[in-house]
């Protein structure tokens, strides 16, 4: 009995240790970001200047919003490769409609509706017919990007000087020296992170991602959960596209190219797993911040753009390997 009790207590201690490590993941990410920032500052003194940090913050703000949707989808056990194309379609929709005389608010609502339909497309085939998320979202990625080129004929829609000042302020304005875009995204991320941790409804996403069959047996409507996460992901892409349009005053069919890989890498680095059922909003956003700082640092030290792509690929491989190793280690400790 004593041996069994000791084994039981040891198992409980191991589980408790794993939980503590998970709770400290965001702290570890912050520490890594600080260390990387110091190294980049040593390599380039201009890295830690106020102007550069402001530029980095504004640059990753839209990605931070989109990665929340990606995290939501991946926690549910899926993946969304269409995020970049849907974001581009959002910018194209609002720009094209406004350029043709549609009131801006209606153009914005139409763009959000189009993105919601994109999410519904993913959700319908993945949730209802249980098709592989990789295939379905890859198809939508191609369809949405194709629509962008069809609508624009490969040309950018530039509306510099034609947009209302209030709308422009969202993407390029400041309050007390702080970019409004950054403030909007920070508030959104804080609210989203609290909901992820506290909302009973969002816990269903974690249960679905952890074990879909068990979730179904426990009475969770897995189909509705999948509909919710994919539609939410596409709507967040739509909002990101609208903020991008507000910032730059033009829309391009190439907007968001390669964004899906950045989102996946950021989410995994931040603690989301491919297996689903695990991850946080804050961790995913910190992953995006880390990638943004590294990219900015490479530019400052005059690393070729070709090497930047190479390094980004290496980071993605390392992130996937780390996810696999962490998942394998956790399972071994629990057995």
C-alpha positions as CSV (number, residue, x, y, z in Angstrom):
1,X,0.0,0.0,0.0
2,X,2.8,2.4,0.9
3,X,4.5,1.8,-2.5
4,X,1.2,2.4,-4.3
5,X,0.6,5.6,-2.3
6,X,4.1,6.8,-3.0
7,X,3.6,6.2,-6.8
8,X,0.2,7.9,-6.7
9,X,1.7,10.9,-4.9
10,X,4.7,11.0,-7.3
11,X,2.2,11.0,-10.3
12,X,0.3,13.9,-8.7
13,X,3.5,15.8,-8.1
14,X,4.5,15.3,-11.8
15,X,1.2,16.5,-13.0
16,X,1.4,19.5,-10.7
17,X,4.9,20.2,-12.0
18,X,3.7,20.1,-15.6
19,X,0.9,22.5,-14.8
20,X,3.3,24.9,-13.1
21,X,5.6,24.8,-16.2
22,X,2.6,25.6,-18.4
23,X,1.7,28.5,-16.2
24,X,5.2,29.9,-16.5
25,X,5.4,29.6,-20.2
26,X,4.4,33.2,-20.8
27,X,7.1,34.2,-18.3
28,X,9.6,32.2,-20.2
29,X,8.6,33.9,-23.4
30,X,9.0,37.3,-21.9
31,X,12.5,36.3,-20.7
32,X,13.4,35.1,-24.2
33,X,12.1,38.3,-25.7
34,X,14.2,40.4,-23.3
35,X,17.4,38.3,-24.0
36,X,16.8,38.6,-27.8
37,X,16.2,42.3,-27.5
38,X,19.5,42.8,-25.6
39,X,21.4,40.8,-28.2
40,X,19.9,42.8,-31.0
41,X,20.6,46.0,-29.2
42,X,24.3,45.0,-28.9
43,X,24.4,44.2,-32.6
44,X,22.5,47.4,-33.5
45,X,22.3,50.3,-31.0
46,X,19.3,51.7,-33.0
47,X,17.2,48.7,-32.1
48,X,16.1,49.9,-28.7
49,X,15.3,53.5,-29.9
50,X,11.7,54.7,-29.3
51,X,11.1,55.2,-33.0
52,X,12.2,51.7,-33.9
53,X,10.2,50.1,-31.1
54,X,7.1,52.1,-32.1
55,X,7.6,50.9,-35.7
56,X,7.9,47.3,-34.5
57,X,4.8,47.6,-32.3
58,X,2.7,49.0,-35.2
59,X,4.1,46.4,-37.5
60,X,3.1,43.4,-35.5
61,X,-0.3,44.8,-34.2
62,X,-2.4,43.4,-37.0
63,X,-0.6,40.0,-36.8
64,X,-1.3,39.9,-33.1
65,X,-5.0,40.2,-33.9
66,X,-5.0,37.5,-36.5
67,X,-3.0,35.1,-34.4
68,X,-5.8,35.1,-31.8
69,X,-8.0,33.5,-34.4
70,X,-5.3,31.0,-35.5
71,X,-4.8,30.1,-31.8
72,X,-8.5,29.5,-31.4
73,X,-8.6,27.2,-34.4
74,X,-5.5,25.3,-33.5
75,X,-6.6,24.8,-29.9
76,X,-9.8,23.2,-31.3
77,X,-7.6,20.7,-33.1
78,X,-7.7,22.4,-36.6
79,X,-5.6,24.7,-38.7
80,X,-6.4,27.7,-40.9
81,X,-4.1,28.3,-43.9
82,X,-6.5,30.9,-45.4
83,X,-5.8,33.7,-42.9
84,X,-3.6,35.8,-45.2
85,X,-5.9,35.5,-48.2
86,X,-9.0,36.3,-46.2
87,X,-7.2,39.4,-44.8
88,X,-6.3,40.5,-48.3
89,X,-9.9,39.9,-49.5
90,X,-11.1,42.1,-46.6
91,X,-8.9,45.0,-47.6
92,X,-9.9,44.6,-51.3
93,X,-13.6,44.5,-50.5
94,X,-13.7,47.6,-48.3
95,X,-11.4,49.6,-50.7
96,X,-13.3,48.6,-53.9
97,X,-16.7,49.4,-52.4
98,X,-15.6,52.7,-51.0
99,X,-13.9,53.7,-54.2
100,X,-17.2,52.9,-56.0
101,X,-19.2,55.3,-53.8
102,X,-20.4,53.0,-51.0
103,X,-20.5,54.7,-47.6
104,X,-17.5,53.6,-45.6
105,X,-19.4,52.0,-42.7
106,X,-21.4,49.9,-45.2
107,X,-18.2,48.9,-47.0
108,X,-16.7,47.8,-43.7
109,X,-19.7,45.8,-42.8
110,X,-19.7,44.2,-46.2
111,X,-16.0,43.2,-45.8
112,X,-16.7,41.6,-42.4
113,X,-19.7,39.8,-43.9
114,X,-17.5,38.5,-46.8
115,X,-14.9,37.2,-44.3
116,X,-17.6,35.6,-42.2
117,X,-18.8,33.7,-45.3
118,X,-15.2,32.6,-45.8
119,X,-15.2,31.2,-42.3
120,X,-18.5,29.6,-42.9
121,X,-17.1,27.9,-46.0
122,X,-14.3,26.4,-43.9
123,X,-16.7,25.5,-41.1
124,X,-19.2,23.8,-43.4
125,X,-16.8,21.3,-44.9
126,X,-14.7,20.8,-41.8
127,X,-17.4,20.8,-39.2
128,X,-20.3,19.2,-41.0
129,X,-18.5,16.8,-43.3
130,X,-15.3,16.3,-41.2
131,X,-13.0,17.0,-44.1
132,X,-9.3,17.7,-43.3
133,X,-8.8,21.3,-42.2
134,X,-5.5,21.5,-44.1
135,X,-7.2,20.7,-47.4
136,X,-10.3,22.9,-46.9
137,X,-8.4,25.9,-45.7
138,X,-5.8,25.5,-48.4
139,X,-8.6,25.5,-51.0
140,X,-10.1,28.7,-49.5
141,X,-6.6,30.3,-49.5
142,X,-6.5,29.8,-53.2
143,X,-10.1,30.9,-53.9
144,X,-9.8,34.0,-51.7
145,X,-6.5,35.0,-53.2
146,X,-7.9,34.4,-56.7
147,X,-10.8,36.7,-56.0
148,X,-8.4,39.4,-54.9
149,X,-6.7,39.2,-58.3
150,X,-9.9,39.0,-60.2
151,X,-11.4,42.1,-58.5
152,X,-8.3,44.2,-58.8
153,X,-6.8,42.7,-62.0
154,X,-3.6,42.6,-60.1
155,X,-3.5,46.3,-59.4
156,X,-3.5,48.0,-56.0
157,X,-6.4,50.2,-55.0
158,X,-4.9,53.5,-53.7
159,X,-7.2,55.9,-51.8
160,X,-4.6,58.2,-50.3
161,X,-6.2,61.5,-49.2
162,X,-9.7,60.2,-49.9
163,X,-10.5,58.4,-46.6
164,X,-12.2,60.1,-43.7
165,X,-9.8,61.5,-41.1
166,X,-11.4,59.6,-38.3
167,X,-10.9,56.3,-40.1
168,X,-7.3,57.1,-40.9
169,X,-6.6,57.9,-37.3
170,X,-7.3,54.2,-36.4
171,X,-4.3,53.0,-38.3
172,X,-1.9,55.9,-38.2
173,X,-3.1,58.2,-35.3
174,X,-1.6,58.6,-31.8
175,X,-2.9,59.2,-28.3
176,X,-0.4,60.7,-25.9
177,X,2.4,59.4,-28.2
178,X,1.0,55.9,-28.3
179,X,-0.2,54.6,-31.7
180,X,-4.0,54.1,-31.7
181,X,-3.6,50.9,-33.6
182,X,-1.4,49.4,-30.8
183,X,-3.9,50.5,-28.2
184,X,-6.8,48.9,-30.0
185,X,-4.9,45.6,-30.4
186,X,-3.6,45.6,-26.8
187,X,-7.1,46.1,-25.4
188,X,-8.4,43.4,-27.7
189,X,-5.7,40.9,-26.7
190,X,-6.2,41.5,-23.0
191,X,-10.0,40.9,-23.3
192,X,-9.4,37.9,-25.5
193,X,-6.9,36.4,-23.1
194,X,-9.2,36.8,-20.1
195,X,-12.1,35.2,-22.0
196,X,-9.8,32.3,-23.1
197,X,-8.9,31.7,-19.4
198,X,-12.3,32.4,-17.8
199,X,-15.1,31.8,-20.3
200,X,-17.0,28.5,-19.9
201,X,-18.0,28.7,-23.6
202,X,-14.4,28.9,-24.8
203,X,-13.5,26.0,-22.6
204,X,-15.6,23.9,-25.0
205,X,-12.9,24.7,-27.6
206,X,-10.2,23.2,-25.4
207,X,-12.3,20.1,-24.6
208,X,-12.9,19.6,-28.4
209,X,-9.2,20.0,-29.2
210,X,-8.1,17.7,-26.4
211,X,-10.3,14.8,-27.4
212,X,-13.1,15.2,-29.9
213,X,-14.8,11.9,-29.3
214,X,-14.8,12.3,-25.6
215,X,-16.2,15.9,-26.1
216,X,-19.0,14.4,-28.2
217,X,-19.8,11.7,-25.6
218,X,-19.9,14.4,-22.9
219,X,-22.6,16.3,-24.8
220,X,-20.6,19.0,-26.5
221,X,-21.8,19.9,-30.0
222,X,-18.4,19.6,-31.7
223,X,-19.8,20.8,-35.1
224,X,-21.0,24.1,-33.5
225,X,-17.6,24.6,-31.9
226,X,-15.8,24.2,-35.2
227,X,-18.3,26.5,-36.9
228,X,-17.6,29.1,-34.2
229,X,-13.8,28.9,-34.3
230,X,-13.5,29.1,-38.1
231,X,-16.0,31.9,-38.5
232,X,-14.3,33.8,-35.6
233,X,-10.8,33.3,-37.2
234,X,-12.0,34.7,-40.6
235,X,-13.8,37.7,-38.9
236,X,-10.6,38.6,-37.1
237,X,-8.8,38.4,-40.4
238,X,-11.4,40.8,-41.7
239,X,-10.9,43.3,-38.9
240,X,-7.2,43.0,-39.4
241,X,-7.6,43.8,-43.1
242,X,-9.8,46.8,-42.3
243,X,-7.1,48.2,-39.9
244,X,-4.4,47.5,-42.5
245,X,-6.5,49.5,-45.0
246,X,-6.9,52.3,-42.4
247,X,-3.1,52.4,-41.9
248,X,-1.9,52.4,-45.5
249,X,-4.9,53.8,-47.4
250,X,-4.5,51.2,-50.2
251,X,-5.4,47.6,-50.8
252,X,-3.3,45.0,-52.7
253,X,-4.0,41.5,-53.8
254,X,-0.7,40.4,-52.4
255,X,-1.5,41.6,-48.8
256,X,-1.0,38.9,-46.3
257,X,1.2,36.7,-48.5
258,X,2.9,34.1,-46.2
259,X,1.0,35.3,-43.2
260,X,-0.4,31.8,-42.4
261,X,3.1,30.4,-41.7
262,X,3.9,33.4,-39.4
263,X,0.7,32.8,-37.5
264,X,1.3,29.1,-37.1
265,X,4.9,29.7,-36.0
266,X,3.9,32.4,-33.5
267,X,1.1,30.3,-32.1
268,X,3.4,27.2,-31.6
269,X,6.2,29.2,-30.2
270,X,3.7,30.7,-27.7
271,X,2.5,27.3,-26.5
272,X,-0.3,26.2,-28.9
273,X,0.1,22.6,-30.0
274,X,-0.8,20.9,-33.3
275,X,-2.7,18.2,-31.3
276,X,-5.1,20.8,-29.9
277,X,-6.5,21.4,-26.5
278,X,-3.6,23.6,-25.3
279,X,-2.5,27.2,-25.6
280,X,-3.2,30.8,-24.6
281,X,-3.8,34.1,-26.4
282,X,-1.0,35.8,-24.5
283,X,1.5,33.1,-25.4
284,X,0.6,33.3,-29.1
285,X,0.9,37.1,-29.2
286,X,4.3,36.9,-27.4
287,X,5.3,34.4,-30.1
288,X,4.4,36.9,-32.8
289,X,6.2,39.7,-30.9
290,X,9.4,37.5,-30.8
291,X,9.2,36.8,-34.5
292,X,8.7,40.6,-35.2
293,X,11.7,41.5,-33.1
294,X,13.9,39.0,-34.8
295,X,12.8,40.2,-38.3
296,X,13.3,43.8,-37.3
297,X,16.8,43.0,-35.9
298,X,17.8,41.2,-39.1
299,X,16.9,44.3,-41.1
300,X,18.8,46.6,-38.8
301,X,22.0,44.4,-39.1
302,X,21.6,44.4,-42.9
303,X,20.9,40.7,-43.3
304,X,19.7,40.0,-46.9
305,X,16.0,39.5,-47.4
306,X,16.8,36.0,-48.8
307,X,18.5,35.1,-45.5
308,X,15.5,36.5,-43.6
309,X,13.2,33.9,-45.4
310,X,15.7,31.2,-44.6
311,X,15.9,32.1,-40.9
312,X,12.1,32.3,-40.7
313,X,11.9,28.8,-42.1
314,X,14.4,27.5,-39.6
315,X,12.5,29.2,-36.7
316,X,9.3,27.5,-38.0
317,X,11.0,24.1,-38.1
318,X,12.4,24.6,-34.6
319,X,9.0,25.7,-33.3
320,X,7.4,22.5,-34.7
321,X,10.2,20.3,-33.3
322,X,9.8,22.0,-29.9
323,X,6.0,21.4,-30.0
324,X,6.6,17.7,-30.7
325,X,9.3,17.3,-28.0
326,X,7.2,19.1,-25.4
327,X,4.1,17.0,-26.2
328,X,6.1,13.8,-26.1
329,X,7.8,14.8,-22.8
330,X,4.4,15.7,-21.2
331,X,2.9,12.3,-22.2
332,X,5.9,10.4,-20.8
333,X,5.7,12.2,-17.5
334,X,2.0,11.5,-17.2
335,X,2.4,7.7,-17.9
